[in-house]
Every structure is written in C-alpha cells, then in structure tokens.
Amino acid sequence: MTRPEKIRILIVDDYDLLRKGLRVFVETTSDLECVGEASDGVEAIELCNTLVPDVVLMDMAMPRMGGAEAMRLIRATHPHMQCVALSGFSDESSVQAALAAGAVSYLLKSISAEDLAQAIRDAHAGKSTLAREAAQVLVDAAHRPQRPDSRLTHREREVLRHIVRGLNNHQIADELAITLSTVKKHVSSILLKFEIANRTEAVAMAVKQNLVERNTHRNGV
C-alpha cells in the first residue's frame, strides 16, 4: 500500500532557536516534512519559489520584510500555497494584517504541538484555524462602533482634507504628487461612500462629523 505524501513545510522566523525547535517538531511528526527554513520575509519568498512547500509557517515580526508583506507576495505568486501565521502577538492590527495578506490561519506560538500539527493539516486542506485570542479581537472589532471616516482609505482622507481646505482637483494633484485622474477617482469614491452629491456637501459632512480639524483652511496644514 502506497504511503500518503507528507505535507511539505517551510518554517519562517527570525529567532534561530524557535526555528530549530519547530523543525524538530515537524520532522518528528509522521505526516509532516520540513523542506527549508528562512529568517525573514525576503528569504521566505526566495525559498517558496525554489522549494514550493505546501504550507508556510510564518512569523509576523521580522527584519527586512515582515510576515504580512511576505505572505501577500507569496500568495500572489503561489495562490495554492497555504500560509499560516504563527505569532507571539494577538493584537488586532497583526491579526487583521495577516488575514488580509492571505493567511489561512492565525496561531500563537504558545500553541501545543498536537494542535499545531492539526492546524497544519487543516491549512493544507484549505481549512482555517484561529487562536482563541485572535478570534476574540476580531469579534471585538466587529462590535466596535465605526468611526465616520472608517469607510475611507488613507489617500481618500488626505483628498478630503484638501477639499475642505478649498483646493481644486489640480491643486490636490500637485499637493499629493498624484495624477489629476487619480484625484477625480478619489473624489468620486468619497461622494459615493457618503452618499453625497458634491464637494460642498463633502465639506459640510467632514466638518460636522469631525473628519478634519475645524480650523482647516486654504493656508493651513
């Protein structure tokens, strides 16, 4: 009877001792195989291209390139490669960044070996696993009242601030060093998101909802 193929793992962490410990764990688990180690996101991308692992165990905070950016680039090139965030942090920004980058799971480094092995198997099958703490921060975020400007991107907030200053589209393009067509797209998006008809309404809405400082003016900052 043919033995099933092992799940091929790439371990990515800048802490050498932890990497070695994870390698021992993987190599002593019958259905897992460690095909390589990386100490940062840049190296992880290179090894993913050459080794093509099934699952990447990815730390979030690393030099040169962090886990979120590395996972985003890996998933763009290898959409069938599963990335599992294995982090020491369970704050909202880390969890959200990992999931937005394409991580199938978010686990904490305090996870037991048995649970980690099962999470890797699940990830290989396309099933998500969230650490209890990570799931809780997502629940808390979902129940938190949204800021009025949370629907806007960072660039749209910048454009809105300049609209309130009284700048026209050409002036905003110069201020932000972007094209005129890009400014027009941002303005249209702002009007659409707030269901308003024109720039005058955008200014009134921004001031009323405190999306910009009330003393913002043409010559201000």
N, C-alpha and C positions, 0 to 999 in steps of 0.2 A: 504494500500500500504506500502510495506517494505521500511523503510528509508535506504539510502545507508550508508555503513560503513564509519566512519570517518577515515581520514589519521592520523596514529599514529606517533607522532613526539618526538624525543629525542633532547633536547637542550644542547649543549656543549659549555661552555665559562667560563673562569676563573674569569670573572667580575660578581660578585653576582647580582648587581643592573640590569645589562643588561639581565642576565638570567631570573630574575623575570619579567622584562618588556616583554621579549619575551614570557614568559609563559602566561601572561595576554593576550597578542595579540593572541596567539594560542587558548586559552580557550574561547575567545570571538568571534572566527571565527567558524561559524556553522559546517563546514565540516572538521575541524581540531581538534586533541586531543593531549595534551601533556602527554606522558606516563612517563617522567622522565627528570632529569637534571643531568649533570656531569660538574665538574670543570676542568677536564684535560683529555688528551687522554687515560690514563690508565683506569680511571673510565668509560670513554665512552665505551671502549671495553667490560668491565665487564657488563655494563648495556645493551649493544647491545646483548650480549649472553643470558641475562636473560629476557629482555623485548621484544626483537625482534621488534623494531619500523619499520615503513615503510620508514621514511625519517629521516636522522640525520642532524641537523643544526650545523655545526662545525666551531668553531673559529680556526684560524691558529696558533696564537702565544699563547702557554700555558705552564705552568710548567710541569715537569716530562716527558710529551710527547706532542709534538705539533700536530696540526691538520692533516698535511700531512701524518705523520707516522701512526697516528691512523686510518685515512681513508684507507690507504693501507692495514692495518691488518684487519680492519672491512670488507673491500670488498673481501679479500682473504677468509674469513670465511663465509661471507654472501653476495654472489655476486648479489643477487637480492635486497639488501638493498641500497637505494639511499642516497648518501652523498652530501650535499650542503654546500660549503664553504661560510661562512658569516664572512667577514674580514673587518678590518679597513684599510687594505693596498691593493694597486693595482699595486705594483711593479712587474716586470717581473718574478723574482725568485719565489715569492709567488704564482702567478697565475700558472706558469708552474708546480710548485711542487704539487699544489692541483689537477690539471688536470691529471698529471702523476700518482698521487696516486689513481685516480678513481673517483674524484668528478664529478658529472653530471653537476653542475652549480657553478659559482663563482660570488658571490654578495657582495656588500659593505654594511656596517652597516648603511649607510645613506639612504638605500632604503626605499621607502614608504611602509606602512602596506599593502596596496592594491596590490602593485607589489610583495611584499614578499609572500603573500598568493597565488598569481597566480604562482609564481616561484615554490612554494612547490607542488602545484597541477601538474604542468608540470613535475617536478622532479619525482613525484610518477608515472607519465605516461611514464617516460624514456626520457623526452624532456629536452634539455639543455637550460639554461639561463645564459648569460654572462653580467655582468655590462658593461656599455659603456666603462669605463676606462680600464677594464680588456681586453675587445676585442681589444682596441686600442694598448695596449702593445704587444699583440700577432701579430697584423698587423705590428707594428714597427719592431718586432723581425724577422718576415718573410722577411722583405725588407732590413734588415741589412746585409752587406757583411759578409760572414762567415770567421772566422779565419781558416787558413790552417789546424790547428790541431783540429778543432771542431768535426771532424769525429771520433776522438779517445776518448776512455774512460780515466778516470784519471789514471787507472792502466796501460793502454797501453802507455800513455805519459811517465810514470815512466820507463817502459821497454825500450822505445825508447831512453830515456836519457842515460840509462846504455849501450845500444847498441853503442851509439855514444862515450861513454867512453871507448869502446873496450872490454867490459866484454862479456864472452860467456854465454850460457844459464845456466850452472851450477852456475856460479858466480852471475848471476842475481837472480837466485832462492835463493841463500844464502843471498844476499843483501836485498831482499824484503820479505824473510821468506815465500815463496810460493813453491809449488812443481815444479819439472822440467817440467812435462806435462803441467802445467798451463802456464809457461813461453813460451813453444812452441806454445800453442794456441794463446797467445797474439802476439807473433812474426808473426805467420801466418795471424792473423787478421790485423796487421799493413801493411803487404805486400799486402794483398788483398784490403784493403781500399784505398791505394795509388797506386794500380796497378803497383807495382814494383816487381822485381824478387828475390832480395837477400838483405842481410844485408848491403853490400857495397852501394847499391843504396839507402837503407834506411838512411844511414849516410849522403850521399850526399844530399838527399832530405831534411833531417832535418836541415842541416846547411844552405842550400840555402834558405829555406823558414822560417828561424829563429825560428824553433820549439824548439830549445835548444840553450843555450849560445854557442857562437863560441869558447870560451876558455875551454869548457868542455873537460876533458881528463881523462885518466885512474886513476890518483891520485887526480883528482879534486872532487868537490862536485856536 
